[in-house]
C-alpha cells in the first residue's frame, strides 16, 4: 500500500504486538486503509482534530485497540458518538464476529462511517444517523447490545442517562477516558455502579488512559 501512513506501518505492527494482540497481516492492512480514509476525508469533513499520520496511529488506531481485551465477552456492541468511527470501525475490523452499531448524530460523520463500511467491506458494522436517546435497542442488528462504548462523551452521568436504555440485562457501559474521572464516578445516576476501572497503556501515547465499566446496581 502507499499513502501517508506508509512510514508508520512498523509502528502500528509494533504497537499491536505491545498490546498483546495477534492480528493477521490482512487485518493490519485494513486498519491502515481505514486510517488513510480518515486522513483523506478529514481534510474536508473535519472528523478529528488529529492531522498528523503518526498521531493517527497512536491516538486513534492503537488507542481504540487498547480496549479490545476488556470486550472479550461482548458480541453486540453499540458505539455512541464515535465521530470518525472510533473505536467502532477499528473494533469491527479486528473482530469480524462482533456486531458493531455506531450511533452518530452528525450527518457528515455518519456519512464517512458509511463510506468506510462500504470501502472496507464491513458486514458486521452498521451506522445509525440518530440521537442516541431516540434509538431503541431492538432496532439494532442482532438485538440489544451487551456492551455500549463511548470515547467522546463529556460526562459519565450524561453517557449513562442517554445510553443506559440500550444495555442488555447483565451488560455494561464502557467509557473510554483520559485521567481517571473520580468526580464523575461520584455523580453517576442512581441505579448504576462502577464495576471496574482499567488503566490502559497505549504504545507511543504518553498520556493516561482509562476504561471504566459501569453496570446496573
C-alpha positions as CSV (number, residue, x, y, z in Angstrom):
1,X,0.0,0.0,0.0
2,X,1.1,3.6,-0.5
3,X,-0.1,6.6,1.4
4,X,0.6,9.0,4.3
5,X,0.6,6.1,6.8
6,X,3.2,4.1,4.9
7,X,6.2,5.4,7.1
8,X,4.3,4.2,10.2
9,X,3.4,0.7,9.2
10,X,6.0,-0.8,11.5
11,X,4.9,1.5,14.4
12,X,1.4,0.1,14.1
13,X,2.6,-3.5,13.9
14,X,4.9,-3.0,16.9
15,X,2.1,-1.3,18.8
16,X,-0.4,-4.1,18.1
17,X,2.3,-6.6,19.4
18,X,2.9,-4.5,22.5
19,X,-0.8,-4.6,23.3
20,X,-0.6,-8.4,23.3
21,X,-2.7,-8.7,20.2
22,X,-2.0,-11.2,17.4
23,X,-3.6,-9.8,14.2
24,X,-3.2,-11.3,10.7
25,X,-1.4,-9.0,8.2
26,X,-4.7,-8.6,6.3
27,X,-6.3,-7.0,9.4
28,X,-3.3,-4.7,9.9
29,X,-3.7,-3.7,6.2
30,X,-7.4,-2.9,6.7
31,X,-6.6,-0.8,9.8
32,X,-4.1,1.2,7.7
33,X,-6.7,1.5,4.8
34,X,-9.2,2.9,7.4
35,X,-6.5,5.3,8.6
36,X,-5.8,6.6,5.1
37,X,-9.6,7.0,4.5
38,X,-9.9,9.0,7.7
39,X,-7.0,11.3,6.8
40,X,-8.4,11.8,3.3
41,X,-12.0,12.7,4.4
42,X,-10.7,14.7,7.4
43,X,-9.4,17.5,5.1
44,X,-13.0,18.2,4.0
45,X,-15.2,16.9,6.8
46,X,-13.2,17.8,9.9
47,X,-13.8,14.4,11.6
48,X,-11.0,14.6,14.1
49,X,-8.6,17.3,15.4
50,X,-5.7,15.0,14.7
51,X,-4.0,15.8,11.4
52,X,-0.6,14.0,11.7
53,X,-0.4,10.4,10.4
54,X,1.8,9.4,13.3
55,X,-0.7,10.7,15.8
56,X,-3.5,8.9,14.0
57,X,-1.7,5.6,14.6
58,X,-1.2,6.2,18.4
59,X,-4.2,8.4,19.3
60,X,-6.8,6.7,17.2
61,X,-5.9,3.2,16.0
62,X,-3.8,1.9,19.0
63,X,-6.0,3.8,21.5
64,X,-9.1,2.1,20.1
65,X,-7.4,-1.3,20.1
66,X,-6.3,-1.0,23.7
67,X,-9.9,-1.7,24.9
68,X,-10.2,-5.0,23.0
69,X,-9.1,-7.4,25.7
70,X,-11.9,-6.0,28.0
71,X,-14.6,-6.6,25.4
72,X,-13.9,-10.4,25.0
73,X,-17.4,-11.3,26.4
74,X,-19.3,-8.8,24.2
75,X,-20.8,-10.0,20.9
76,X,-23.0,-7.0,20.2
77,X,-21.6,-3.5,20.7
78,X,-23.1,-0.1,20.3
79,X,-20.6,2.8,19.9
80,X,-22.1,6.2,20.8
81,X,-20.9,9.4,19.1
82,X,-17.9,7.9,17.5
83,X,-17.3,10.7,15.1
84,X,-14.8,9.3,12.7
85,X,-15.7,5.7,13.7
86,X,-13.5,5.4,16.8
87,X,-13.4,2.9,18.4
88,X,-16.3,1.3,16.5
89,X,-14.8,0.8,13.0
90,X,-11.5,-0.3,14.4
91,X,-13.1,-2.9,16.6
92,X,-15.3,-4.1,13.7
93,X,-12.2,-4.6,11.6
94,X,-10.3,-6.6,14.2
95,X,-13.2,-8.7,15.4
96,X,-15.3,-9.8,12.4
97,X,-17.7,-11.7,14.7
98,X,-18.5,-8.6,16.7
99,X,-21.7,-6.8,15.6
100,X,-21.0,-3.1,15.9
101,X,-23.7,-0.5,15.7
102,X,-22.4,3.1,15.5
103,X,-24.9,5.8,16.6
104,X,-23.8,9.2,15.4
105,X,-25.9,12.4,15.3
106,X,-23.7,14.4,13.0
107,X,-24.7,13.7,9.4
108,X,-21.3,14.2,7.7
109,X,-19.6,11.9,10.3
110,X,-22.2,9.2,9.8
111,X,-21.7,9.5,6.0
112,X,-18.0,9.0,6.5
113,X,-18.6,5.9,8.5
114,X,-21.0,4.5,5.9
115,X,-18.3,5.1,3.3
116,X,-15.7,3.3,5.5
117,X,-18.2,0.4,5.9
118,X,-18.5,0.1,2.1
119,X,-14.8,0.5,1.2
120,X,-13.6,-1.9,3.8
121,X,-16.5,-4.4,3.3
122,X,-17.5,-4.4,7.0
123,X,-20.6,-6.6,7.0
124,X,-20.6,-6.5,10.8
125,X,-20.8,-2.7,11.1
126,X,-23.9,-0.6,10.9
127,X,-24.3,3.2,11.1
128,X,-27.4,5.0,12.5
129,X,-27.5,8.7,12.0
130,X,-29.7,9.4,15.1
131,X,-29.7,10.8,18.6
132,X,-28.8,8.0,21.0
133,X,-31.8,8.7,23.3
134,X,-34.1,8.1,20.3
135,X,-32.7,4.7,19.4
136,X,-34.5,1.6,20.7
137,X,-32.2,-1.4,21.5
138,X,-34.3,-3.9,19.5
139,X,-33.8,-1.7,16.4
140,X,-30.1,-2.6,16.4
141,X,-28.7,-5.6,14.4
142,X,-28.8,-8.7,16.5
143,X,-30.9,-7.0,19.1
144,X,-30.0,-5.4,22.5
145,X,-26.2,-4.9,22.8
146,X,-24.3,-6.4,25.8
147,X,-21.8,-3.5,25.5
148,X,-22.3,0.2,24.9
149,X,-19.0,2.1,24.4
150,X,-18.1,5.7,24.0
151,X,-14.8,7.6,23.7
152,X,-16.2,11.1,23.4
153,X,-18.9,11.6,25.9
154,X,-18.4,14.7,28.1
155,X,-19.5,13.1,31.4
156,X,-20.2,9.7,32.7
157,X,-23.6,10.9,34.1
158,X,-24.7,12.0,30.6
159,X,-23.4,8.8,29.0
160,X,-25.4,6.7,31.4
161,X,-28.5,8.8,31.2
162,X,-28.6,8.9,27.4
163,X,-27.3,5.4,26.6
164,X,-28.2,3.2,29.6
165,X,-31.5,2.1,28.0
166,X,-29.6,0.3,25.2
167,X,-27.7,-2.1,27.5
168,X,-28.8,-5.7,27.7
169,X,-29.5,-7.2,31.1
170,X,-26.2,-8.2,32.6
171,X,-24.4,-6.0,30.1
172,X,-22.3,-2.9,30.7
173,X,-21.4,0.6,29.6
174,X,-17.7,1.1,28.7
175,X,-16.4,4.7,29.0
176,X,-13.0,5.5,27.4
177,X,-11.4,8.3,29.4
178,X,-8.1,10.0,29.9
179,X,-7.3,10.6,33.6
180,X,-9.4,8.5,36.0
181,X,-12.5,10.7,36.5
182,X,-13.2,10.2,40.2
183,X,-15.6,13.2,40.4
184,X,-17.7,11.9,37.5
185,X,-18.0,8.4,39.1
186,X,-19.4,10.1,42.3
187,X,-22.1,11.7,40.1
188,X,-23.4,8.5,38.5
189,X,-27.2,8.3,38.3
190,X,-29.0,6.1,40.8
191,X,-29.2,2.5,39.8
192,X,-25.8,2.4,38.2
193,X,-22.4,1.5,39.7
194,X,-18.8,1.5,38.7
195,X,-17.9,-2.2,38.2
196,X,-14.3,-1.7,37.3
197,X,-11.6,0.8,36.2
198,X,-8.8,-0.4,33.9
199,X,-5.7,1.6,33.3
200,X,-4.8,1.3,29.6
201,X,-1.3,1.6,28.3
202,X,-1.3,2.8,24.7
203,X,2.0,2.2,22.9
204,X,3.6,5.5,21.9
205,X,0.9,7.6,23.7
206,X,2.4,9.5,26.6
207,X,-0.9,10.2,28.3
208,X,-3.1,8.5,30.8
209,X,-6.0,6.3,29.5
210,X,-8.7,4.5,31.5
211,X,-11.6,2.3,30.6
212,X,-14.5,2.5,33.1
213,X,-17.0,-0.3,33.2
214,X,-20.4,0.7,34.5
215,X,-23.3,-1.7,35.3
216,X,-26.8,-1.6,36.7
217,X,-26.7,-1.8,40.5
